[in-house]
Amino acid sequence: FHINALLTSCAQSSHRRPDVAMAIFESMAAWGLQPRAQDYTILISCCVEDLAACHRIFEQMKQSGLTPNALTHQAMFEAHILGKDVAGAEAMLRQDLGLDRRSTKVKVLLRQLRALQQERGK
């Protein structure tokens, strides 16, 4: 699936391209393609440095009738941490959204959250 590969390449952290990812995502309709949960998740991953954009994409995903999965929630968790939204990240942890706390990525994010909490004096 070529669209998926293009979106994934836009999400690579070394050269994240949310503008290109959004253009690709929006062109899916012209190709008669219906976005899937994984497409929304990749788009969120492309935009993790813009928490507001991630929330818009997340809401659009839910409005389209798709169910966020553990990877979607992981991308949102990362967006909260990169956005220094400690309260939002903590709320996600309390909701038990299926984050795999054994994965390397989630372990790194949890360390980053702890550092943010310490900065804020928690």
Buried (B, 14 or more C-beta within 10 A) or exposed (E): EEBBEBBBBBBEEEEBBBEBBBEBBEEBEEEEBEBBBBBBBBBBBBBBBBBEBBBEBBEBBEEEEBEBBBBBBBBBBBBBBBBEBBEBBBEBBEEEBEBEEEEEBBEEBBEBBEEBEEEEEE
